[in-house]
Amino acid sequence: MFETYTTVIGTVVSDPRRRQTTTGEDVISFRVACTSRRIDKSTGEWTDGPTLYLTVSCWRRLLTGVGLAIAKGRPVMAHGQIKTNEYPSADGSRRSDLEMTAVAVGLDLSRCVVTYRGTPAQGRAADAPAIAATPATQESAA
């Protein structure tokens, strides 16, 4: 089957939720909103376009890093396989939702400043470094 991989850049709009599947495997999921922006040539102002919402699911090696770094309101980039889930709604109509099974997730450093504490040698989950993200200012973004 053909797999569709894509990268999305957006903002986390839900608190990440860690759960276990019926088979006992852990997964962290969160919602991301990606709003396109265009410059209005007549006014020279930026205007927001439509917003894409999708659920990002993180498995296995991503659990520790995503659990420490991702929070509601943070700017993120996620890369993975995207698919459409179809399901019946409460009123019986058919609905659909986009879901990404992520292979990589990170903070968008064009919109925040990250302080990394630890060393690259600390790769084990027990030694995971602390990460603090703060919104980028015009001065720090330049």
Residue, then its C-alpha position, 0 to 999 in steps of 0.5 A: m500500500f502507498e503510505t503518505y508522509t508529510t510534515v506539519i508545522g502548527t500549535v498544540v491545541s490540546d493537552p497531550r494524553r498518554r494512554q495504553t492500548t488494549t494490547g498494553e502498548d503506550v501512546i501519547s496523542f495531541r491535537v495540532a492546529c495548522t493555519s496557513r497565512r498569506i500576505d494580502k497584496s492590496t493591504g500588505e497585511w498578513t491574513d489567516g487562511p483556513t486551519l487544518y486540525l489533526t491528531v498526532s499519535c506518538w509511539r515507542r521511542l517518541l514517548t519520553g521526549v514528547g512527554l517532556a517537551i510537548a504541551k498545549g500552546r507550544p509551537v511544534m513540527a511533526h513528521g509522519q504517516i497521515k491517514t483519514n479515520e472515518y467513524p459514525s457520529a452520535d447522530g449516525s452521520r459519517r464523520s472523518d478525522l485526520e491522524m498522523t502517526a509521527v516518526a519525528v516531533g520537535l519544537d518549532l524554533s522559529r517561534c520559541v527559544v528552547t533551553y536544553r539542559g543535559t548532555p547528548a550522551q544522556g540518551r536513556a529515558a531515566d536520564a532524559p534532560a529537562i526542556a524549557a520552551t519560551p515564546a520567541t520575541q522579535e529580538s530573539a527571533a531575528 
